[in-house]
Amino acid sequence: MPAPIVGRKFGVGDIAPPDREKVKGIKVTGISGSSRQQAGMSKSERLLMKALAHYEDLGCDTTFLRLKDLKIYDCEGNYSEDPSYCTYPCQSTMKYPDDEMQKVYDAVLTCDILILATPIRWNNHSALVQKFVERMNSIENQFSWYGNRMIRNKVVGLIIIGHVDGMQHVAGNLLNFFAWLGFQSPEVSIAAWVGENDEDTTKDWNQIQANKYTQEDLDNLVTSSLKLAYHLKHTEQ
């Protein structure tokens, strides 16, 4: 007789925190892709800030960017005209003096770990994250067109929050994108929460904080990403 299905076991997948001395100084960049106007309104951003605080407690250096706060022009599809036009620095960065995507490029290129937080928007990531993805094509194209791998031995993790069952779809899209860029995924690469069908977002944050599985995943995301980042930094060829 088969064993009854009882759900996920809490605590069996705990990943022990790394040695603080080993991971001290690892650079972590957190990017919020929420379009909420004020700081603290976004639940995905709140979880991101909690993760960054955890990294800081372990001795890491953290950088936080909110895409909503930056003037970032849309990708103008230069690759479609000629792949050699999709270069780094991005054509739009050079074309528009007030474009601030270079702040994002700098934070991504200098970090060891990147944590991207996004809400679910109609079974997909946010429009701001999509803009980020398209503008990062100039980084990916440096390798596919010129053989210049700009992202090497870096780790990526995701925080995904929403009220529709699109978490795995969003994660699959983004992890595929980051793999093309050259990022590596840790043992636990996703911390997520999907709300009830009533979509009453006013009670979300209390439920997220009380959800022991989301909190466990967030802790494991931090610890596993640090362990992989340390390994990559000390085995780099």
C-alpha positions in Angstrom: 0.0 0.0 0.0 1.5 3.4 -1.0 2.3 5.9 1.7 -0.2 8.7 2.0 0.7 12.1 0.4 1.3 14.4 3.3 3.1 17.3 1.6 6.4 18.9 2.0 8.5 18.2 5.1 9.6 21.3 6.9 13.2 21.4 8.0 14.5 18.4 6.2 16.2 20.5 3.6 17.9 23.0 5.9 21.3 24.2 4.5 23.8 25.0 7.2 25.1 28.6 7.1 28.6 29.0 5.7 31.7 29.9 7.7 31.5 33.7 8.2 35.2 34.2 7.6 35.0 32.4 4.3 32.2 34.5 2.9 33.1 37.8 4.4 33.3 40.5 1.7 31.3 38.6 -0.9 29.5 41.2 -3.0 25.7 40.8 -3.3 23.5 42.9 -5.5 19.7 42.9 -4.9 17.4 44.2 -7.6 13.8 45.0 -7.1 11.5 44.7 -10.1 8.4 45.9 -8.5 6.5 48.9 -9.8 5.1 49.9 -6.5 5.7 53.6 -5.9 6.9 53.8 -2.3 9.6 51.8 -0.6 8.2 49.1 1.5 4.9 48.7 -0.4 6.1 45.7 -2.4 6.1 42.3 -0.7 8.8 40.9 -3.0 11.0 43.9 -2.2 10.5 43.3 1.5 11.6 39.8 1.2 14.6 41.0 -0.8 15.5 43.4 1.9 15.3 40.6 4.4 17.6 38.5 2.4 20.1 41.4 2.0 20.1 41.9 5.7 20.9 38.2 6.2 23.8 38.6 3.8 25.0 41.6 5.7 24.8 39.7 9.0 27.1 37.1 7.5 29.7 39.8 6.5 28.8 40.3 2.9 28.8 43.7 1.1 25.4 44.5 -0.4 24.0 46.8 -3.0 20.3 47.5 -3.6 18.7 48.9 -6.7 15.1 49.6 -7.4 14.4 49.6 -11.1 11.4 51.8 -10.5 13.7 54.6 -9.3 15.9 54.5 -12.4 15.4 56.1 -15.8 15.9 53.2 -18.1 15.0 53.4 -21.8 13.3 50.5 -23.6 15.5 48.2 -25.7 15.3 49.5 -29.2 16.0 46.2 -30.9 19.4 47.0 -32.4 20.2 43.3 -32.5 17.3 42.9 -35.1 19.0 45.3 -37.4 22.5 43.8 -37.0 23.8 41.7 -34.1 27.0 43.7 -34.1 24.9 46.7 -33.1 23.9 45.1 -29.8 27.1 45.9 -28.0 28.3 46.8 -24.5 28.0 49.6 -23.6 24.5 49.4 -24.8 23.6 51.7 -27.7 20.8 53.3 -25.7 23.2 54.1 -22.8 25.3 56.0 -25.2 22.4 57.5 -27.1 20.5 58.9 -24.2 22.4 61.0 -21.7 19.8 60.5 -18.9 19.6 56.7 -19.3 20.6 55.1 -16.0 21.0 51.5 -17.1 24.8 51.7 -16.6 24.1 51.8 -12.8 22.5 48.3 -13.2 25.3 47.1 -15.5 27.9 48.2 -12.9 26.1 46.5 -10.0 25.6 43.3 -11.9 29.1 43.1 -13.3 30.8 43.7 -10.0 28.8 41.4 -7.8 29.4 37.8 -6.9 25.7 37.1 -6.2 22.6 38.7 -7.8 19.2 38.4 -6.2 16.3 39.5 -8.4 12.9 40.1 -6.9 9.7 40.3 -9.0 6.0 40.1 -8.5 4.0 37.8 -10.8 2.1 39.8 -13.4 -0.4 37.8 -15.5 1.7 34.6 -15.2 4.9 36.4 -15.9 7.5 38.6 -14.3 7.0 42.4 -14.1 7.3 44.8 -17.0 10.3 46.4 -15.3 12.1 43.0 -15.1 11.3 42.5 -18.8 12.9 45.8 -19.6 16.0 44.8 -17.5 16.1 41.4 -19.4 16.0 43.1 -22.8 18.6 45.7 -21.9 20.9 43.0 -20.6 21.0 41.4 -24.1 24.1 43.6 -24.9 25.9 41.7 -22.1 24.9 38.2 -23.4 25.7 39.2 -27.0 29.3 40.0 -26.1 29.8 36.3 -25.8 27.4 34.9 -28.5 28.7 37.4 -31.1 32.3 38.2 -30.0 33.3 35.4 -27.6 33.7 37.8 -24.7 32.2 36.2 -21.6 31.5 39.2 -19.3 29.7 37.3 -16.6 31.7 34.4 -15.2 31.6 32.6 -11.8 28.5 34.6 -10.6 25.5 33.2 -8.8 21.9 34.2 -9.2 18.8 33.7 -7.1 15.1 34.7 -7.4 12.4 36.0 -5.1 8.9 35.6 -6.7 5.6 36.7 -5.1 2.1 36.7 -6.5 -1.5 35.5 -6.5 -1.6 33.4 -9.6 0.0 30.0 -10.1 2.7 31.3 -12.4 5.7 31.0 -10.1 7.4 28.1 -11.9 6.8 29.8 -15.3 8.4 33.0 -14.1 11.3 31.1 -12.5 11.8 29.0 -15.7 12.0 32.0 -17.9 14.3 34.0 -15.7 16.7 31.1 -14.8 17.0 30.3 -18.5 17.8 34.0 -19.2 20.4 34.1 -16.5 22.0 30.9 -17.7 22.5 32.4 -21.1 24.2 35.4 -19.5 26.6 33.1 -17.7 25.2 32.9 -14.2 25.1 29.7 -12.1 22.2 28.7 -9.9 22.7 27.5 -6.3 21.1 24.4 -4.7 18.1 26.5 -3.6 17.7 29.3 -6.2 14.1 30.4 -5.6 12.2 31.8 -2.6 8.5 32.2 -3.5 5.0 32.6 -2.2 1.8 32.3 -4.0 -1.4 33.6 -2.4 -4.9 32.4 -2.1 -7.4 32.5 -4.9 -9.3 35.4 -3.3 -6.4 37.7 -4.2 -6.9 39.7 -1.0 -3.5 41.4 -1.1 -4.1 43.3 2.2 -3.3 40.2 4.2 -0.4 39.0 2.1 2.5 40.2 4.2 1.3 38.6 7.4 0.8 35.3 5.5 4.2 35.6 3.9 5.9 36.1 7.3 4.0 33.3 8.8 4.7 30.9 6.0 7.5 28.7 7.3 8.3 27.2 3.9 8.8 30.6 2.3 11.1 31.7 5.2 13.0 28.5 5.0 13.5 28.9 1.3 14.7 32.4 1.8 17.3 31.3 4.4 18.4 28.4 2.1 18.7 30.8 -0.9 21.1 33.0 1.1 23.2 30.1 2.5 23.4 28.0 -0.7 24.2 31.0 -2.9 27.0 32.0 -0.6 28.4 28.5 -0.6 28.4 28.4 -4.4 29.8 31.9 -4.7 32.7 31.0 -2.4 33.4 27.8 -4.3 33.4 29.6 -7.6 35.7 32.4 -6.3 38.2 29.9 -5.0 38.2 27.4 -7.9 38.3 30.0 -10.6 40.7 29.1 -13.4 
